[in-house]
């Protein structure tokens, strides 16, 4: 028999199901990513109200079992209205939610991911530089899950690059920065290697080091942010599982939140 459980979580994704139901993916504090079926959620007088809207923080009571669980009750805790009033902020948050959906396995407790997503929504609600926060989130999430790229040392030979001068490189395939020697030995940009200045690398590394509340101190140029997005795409393409088949659009491997908004 399935047991009734309670969890607090962010609605990451919703999908219509059947005539009147919805299937939700929720990032919970207590149970990690879970799938819930909300029966009757699309009826005019749904008992769940706004609690099932994407990005809402809600409390869920559900019948627990492996895989799809049945939602019994849901109550809204936080709507993040500030975020919903601004198109750029909202789309940035939704793209990050898609990244969460892609990255996290279901039914694995991942409390740090829950906290990080809350910090992201807080920052996107108030801070000006939306694109900086949108870029920082996937890097931080990867780091918290222990799969971030190597930003301090050469990913091939291990040389300390924190004081490096001269051109270095980044390879998603090899797992991070490359020193001058390993760069030339491993080929060129044609093999997915991106050249970058040490100062830029140090700036991008700060995306990982600075917590969200201190990230406003970091000044990255629009060009550096675009480069950071590119490196993220390169890294994710090599290190993450592809989107589940049903989530892939026109067969592509979607690799970065900026590409992923449906
Ligand atoms: Zn090296």
Boltz pocket constraint, residues with backbone or C-beta under 6 A from the ligand:
constraints:
  - pocket:
      binder: B
      contacts: [[A, 154], [A, 155], [A, 156], [A, 157], [A, 158], [A, 159], [A, 178], [A, 179], [A, 180], [A, 181], [A, 182], [A, 183]]
      max_distance: 6.0
